[in-house]
């Protein structure tokens, strides 16, 4: 499954909930929330998902595999890209060491 499909799916889910938030009932006046999480720290998350999330002011949690970040494998983000995500307001999580 490619990230493009997932991104469209989650964007549609978010917009459908956001657009109909007035119809939702939460206990004790609490508001609902959706958590966007991405696993492994792949470069497509940085190049595709993060710009779309930023465009709509949505923050996500990027769970990285520290031993793979900055490796020669172009599939994973670099440490500069990881730092950039944090500077843009996204959160980091650890998705195991290896």
C-alpha positions as a Markdown table, in Angstrom:
| # | Residue | x | y | z |
|---|---|---|---|---|
| 1 | Unk | 0.0 | 0.0 | 0.0 |
| 2 | Unk | 1.5 | 3.3 | -1.0 |
| 3 | Unk | 1.6 | 6.4 | 1.1 |
| 4 | Unk | -0.5 | 8.3 | -1.4 |
| 5 | Unk | -3.5 | 6.1 | -0.8 |
| 6 | Unk | -3.1 | 6.4 | 3.0 |
| 7 | Unk | -2.7 | 10.1 | 2.8 |
| 8 | Unk | -5.9 | 10.5 | 0.8 |
| 9 | Unk | -7.7 | 8.1 | 3.2 |
| 10 | Unk | -6.7 | 10.0 | 6.3 |
| 11 | Unk | -7.3 | 13.4 | 4.8 |
| 12 | Unk | -10.8 | 12.3 | 3.8 |
| 13 | Unk | -11.4 | 10.9 | 7.3 |
| 14 | Unk | -10.1 | 14.1 | 9.0 |
| 15 | Unk | -12.2 | 16.3 | 6.8 |
| 16 | Unk | -15.4 | 14.2 | 7.2 |
| 17 | Unk | -15.0 | 14.4 | 11.0 |
| 18 | Unk | -14.0 | 18.1 | 11.0 |
| 19 | Unk | -16.9 | 19.1 | 8.7 |
| 20 | Unk | -19.5 | 17.3 | 10.9 |
| 21 | Unk | -18.0 | 18.0 | 14.3 |
| 22 | Unk | -21.1 | 19.9 | 15.3 |
| 23 | Unk | -23.0 | 16.6 | 15.1 |
| 24 | Unk | -20.7 | 14.6 | 17.3 |
| 25 | Unk | -21.4 | 14.3 | 21.0 |
| 26 | Unk | -18.4 | 13.8 | 23.3 |
| 27 | Unk | -18.7 | 13.2 | 27.1 |
| 28 | Unk | -18.4 | 16.2 | 29.4 |
| 29 | Unk | -18.0 | 18.7 | 26.6 |
| 30 | Unk | -14.7 | 17.2 | 25.4 |
| 31 | Unk | -13.6 | 17.5 | 21.9 |
| 32 | Unk | -12.6 | 14.6 | 19.7 |
| 33 | Unk | -9.1 | 14.1 | 18.3 |
| 34 | Unk | -7.4 | 12.1 | 15.6 |
| 35 | Unk | -3.8 | 11.1 | 15.9 |
| 36 | Unk | -1.8 | 10.8 | 12.7 |
| 37 | Unk | 1.2 | 8.5 | 13.1 |
| 38 | Unk | 3.8 | 7.3 | 10.6 |
| 39 | Unk | 6.1 | 4.4 | 11.2 |
| 40 | Unk | 9.7 | 3.7 | 10.2 |
| 41 | Unk | 10.9 | 7.2 | 9.1 |
| 42 | Unk | 10.8 | 6.6 | 5.4 |
| 43 | Unk | 11.6 | 9.5 | 3.1 |
| 44 | Unk | 8.2 | 9.5 | 1.4 |
| 45 | Unk | 6.7 | 10.5 | 4.8 |
| 46 | Unk | 9.0 | 13.5 | 4.7 |
| 47 | Unk | 8.5 | 14.4 | 1.0 |
| 48 | Unk | 4.8 | 13.5 | 0.6 |
| 49 | Unk | 2.9 | 13.3 | 3.9 |
| 50 | Unk | 4.6 | 16.1 | 5.9 |
| 51 | Unk | 4.0 | 18.9 | 3.3 |
| 52 | Unk | 0.3 | 18.0 | 3.1 |
| 53 | Unk | -0.1 | 17.9 | 6.8 |
| 54 | Unk | 1.7 | 21.2 | 7.1 |
| 55 | Unk | -0.6 | 22.8 | 4.5 |
| 56 | Unk | -3.6 | 22.0 | 6.6 |
| 57 | Unk | -2.0 | 22.8 | 10.0 |
| 58 | Unk | -2.1 | 19.2 | 11.1 |
| 59 | Unk | 0.7 | 17.8 | 13.3 |
| 60 | Unk | 1.7 | 14.1 | 13.3 |
| 61 | Unk | 3.9 | 11.7 | 15.2 |
| 62 | Unk | 6.7 | 10.2 | 13.1 |
| 63 | Unk | 8.0 | 7.0 | 14.7 |
| 64 | Unk | 11.5 | 6.5 | 13.4 |
| 65 | Unk | 13.9 | 3.6 | 13.4 |
| 66 | Unk | 17.0 | 5.3 | 14.7 |
| 67 | Unk | 19.5 | 2.8 | 13.3 |
| 68 | Unk | 18.2 | 3.3 | 9.8 |
| 69 | Unk | 18.0 | 7.1 | 9.8 |
| 70 | Unk | 20.8 | 8.6 | 7.8 |
| 71 | Unk | 21.9 | 5.3 | 6.3 |
| 72 | Unk | 22.9 | 4.9 | 2.6 |
| 73 | Unk | 19.5 | 3.4 | 2.0 |
| 74 | Unk | 17.5 | 6.2 | 0.2 |
| 75 | Unk | 14.3 | 4.7 | 1.6 |
| 76 | Unk | 14.9 | 6.4 | 5.0 |
| 77 | Unk | 15.0 | 10.0 | 6.1 |
| 78 | Unk | 18.3 | 11.7 | 7.0 |
| 79 | Unk | 18.9 | 13.2 | 10.4 |
| 80 | Unk | 18.5 | 16.7 | 8.9 |
| 81 | Unk | 15.0 | 15.8 | 7.7 |
| 82 | Unk | 14.1 | 14.3 | 11.1 |
| 83 | Unk | 15.2 | 17.6 | 12.8 |
| 84 | Unk | 13.3 | 19.6 | 10.2 |
| 85 | Unk | 10.1 | 17.7 | 11.1 |
| 86 | Unk | 10.6 | 18.6 | 14.7 |
| 87 | Unk | 11.3 | 22.2 | 13.9 |
| 88 | Unk | 8.0 | 22.3 | 12.0 |
| 89 | Unk | 6.1 | 21.1 | 15.1 |
| 90 | Unk | 5.7 | 17.4 | 14.5 |
| 91 | Unk | 6.6 | 14.9 | 17.2 |
| 92 | Unk | 9.0 | 12.0 | 17.1 |
| 93 | Unk | 8.6 | 8.5 | 18.5 |
| 94 | Unk | 10.9 | 5.6 | 18.6 |
| 95 | Unk | 9.9 | 2.6 | 16.5 |
| 96 | Unk | 12.5 | 0.2 | 18.0 |
| 97 | Unk | 16.2 | 0.5 | 17.4 |
| 98 | Unk | 16.4 | -1.8 | 14.4 |
